[in-house]
Structures are given as C-alpha cells and as structure tokens.
Amino acid sequence: MFKAIVIDKTGDRQQCAIRDVDEAELPGGDVTLRVEYSTVNYKDGLAITGKAPVVRKFPMVPGIDGAGVVTASAHSGCKAGDKVVLNGWGVGETHWGCLAQQARLKGDWLIALPAEFSTRQAMAIGTAGYTAMLCVRALEKHGVTPAQGEIVVTGAAGGVGSVAIALLAKLGYRVVASTGRLSAADYLKALGAAEVIDRATLSAPGKPLARERWAGAVDTVGSHTLANVCASMRYRGVVAACGLAAGMDFPASVAPFILRGVTLAGIDSVMAPRALRVEAWSRLARDLEAARLDTITREINLAAAIPAAAELLAGKVRGRLVVNVNA
Ligand code: NDP
C-alpha cells in the first residue's frame, strides 16, 4: 500500500483526498517509480480544484511532474535504481500521476535526472521551470540576443515567470518583470529582474500597435496581456506564449505580425518531443543557479498539496511549490 492524492467524481461533484492505494491498482506501464518529490503546477491546481476539466478519467491521481527512483523496469532505457524525472505526457490527466508515493509510467516518458540536480531540485523546477526553458530556447532559436533589448516576463512571480527571470538574467538579458504583486519586487529583483512593472499596465484592452519596447517576451498570462505585449514588441521581436493565467482569449490584431515582423512562438511542454526535453533539462543544468532555485521554492507535504492547489489558482503562491510525498 502507498499514499496518494486521489480525485474522484460522484455525479457532478468532484472530491479529492489522500488515500491508501494498493499497488495492484496502479495503471499499466513498463516502469514503476518510487516517487520522492512532486510539485503543484497550475494544471495540478486546475485538476485538484476541478476548476477546469483537466482530469479526463476518474479516479485519478494528480501530479503532472515527478522525480524519484526506478524500482522495476521492463524498458530498455532505464533500470531499477536509476533516478528519473517525468514532466507531462498527459500524466495526472489521463494516466495516474505523481502526487503519490508510487507511480507506474511509460519508460519512453522518463528522462534521466541530470547529475547537477537532486530529485527535490528537479521538482523545484518541474513543468513550470522546464517550460520557462522552452520559452528561452524559443527566443534564442528566433535570434533574440541580449544586445537587442529588454525581455518582458508576465506573471512574473509565478512558477514559470520566476524561473524565466532567473534564466534570462543569468544569460545576460535585461529582464522586466510584470506582476500584480508589487510587494514581490525585492524577490523579483533578487532573481535578476532589472525592473518591475505593474501588470495593470498590460491587462486592459489596448491598441493594435503601441510604443515599441520589448525585444522578447515570455507570456504566461494570455488574453489582453498577450495582445498588449505583441503590440509593444520592437521590430522583429519574439513572443514566447505559454500561459493563460488571465484567460485563453487573444483579443489582438495582426498589426504587430505584418507591420513589425513580430514572431509569436507557441510553447507546449506536455507533448514536446523527447529530444527537446533532454536539451531543455541539460540547459537548465547549465543555466539555472541552485541558489536561485532555493529562493523560489517552498516545500510542503502531500496533505498540504490539496489546499495549496486553490491558493495557487488564486495567485497567492510565489515561485514554486515542491511536494515531499513521503513527509
Ligand atoms: P502560477 O500560478 O505559479 O503563476 C501564474 C502567475 O500569473 C501568477 O503568479 C500571477 O503572477 C499571474 N496571474 C494570475 N492570475 C492573473 C490574472 N488574472 N491576470 C494577470 N496575471 C495573473 O502558474 P505557472 O507559472 O506554473 O503557470 C503560468 C501559466 O502557464 C498557466 O496558465 C499555466 O497553465 C501555463 N503553463 C503552460 C505550460 C505549457 O506547456 N504551455 C506549462 C506550464 C504552465 P503575478 O502575481 O506576478 O502577477
């Protein structure tokens, strides 16, 4: 038996609680993992609270991320004793996830834990941090360099935003952090933000084109914020769009794209190909300072992950939550 958060549904009502689960109930898969740490991402928040239909079948163990030790494997890519990381692939949505002491997964989904990180640090990064790196890679691939100008990061005090700031600052970019929590300014500056702006300057309906300011952008917010960011990009600027914290809509015009040659790069972490994940994790190992990770991380136990989900969706969590599933 092992402990897991289990989401169930009776009629229209979703319940979520910690339960003792029998190993025999684990889903199919060729690798069994003793989970050491998991995390609460935005999507886990949606799954646990039921605020969006993230969970596709019930009962479901949430947890789109996990890091731990392989206890049994029929997959050629890993063996018992290996330390591995899992991000996404529909885990915690259609396949039981890692907010549990054990998980059964497909070996194809797993990547080796980089030697630079402990399992706890890997979950301090989690999908949020790996997505931040995918955004940074998108800016780089489209030719954005520190010499070209400022990068704006929206939803700055959240998980993706915090890691994106730390990464971009380390790479030499001048980073401007957009936040609704101006009280977090010292935190954002400690991560490497050169300037902090109020997210209200970007969240109201705006014009198709605004004053050119940003060479690059990492947007976790969507809606009017993404539209305003696009409208204020410099000529040939690049926006990496990964989030919808304010909404899934995109009330924009084509003006920035056809008049300023702006690139809108979509970022998906869930089904990203394996080679891209391996590259992103090796870049995280190179470009993310462990001290920065400590600044952004709060550790909680499995029981605390349930109320933390609602806190996260309410925008009250700063940085990243790491879940010690054995505490
Ligand atoms: P967090 O909850 O940690 O951070 C989101 C941040 O967005 C908040 O901290 C807040 O930042 C800001 N925010 C929240 N509500 C609003 C609002 N109504 N208007 C403007 N800003 C708001 O989430 P994550 O950082 O983990 O994820 C951010 C987004 O990215 C989510 O939408 C998530 O679904 C998405 N995502 C997408 C992935 C992909 O593969 N495409 C992968 C991972 C995440 P502040 O307080 O600084 O204003």
Residues whose N, C-alpha, C, O or C-beta is under 5 A from the ligand:
A	BS01	NDP	N41 Y42 K43 T127 A128 T131 G155 A156 A157 G158 G159 V160 G161 S178 T179 G180 R181 R199 T220 V221 C242 G243 L244 A245 A246 I267 D268 S269 V270 L312 G315 V317 G319
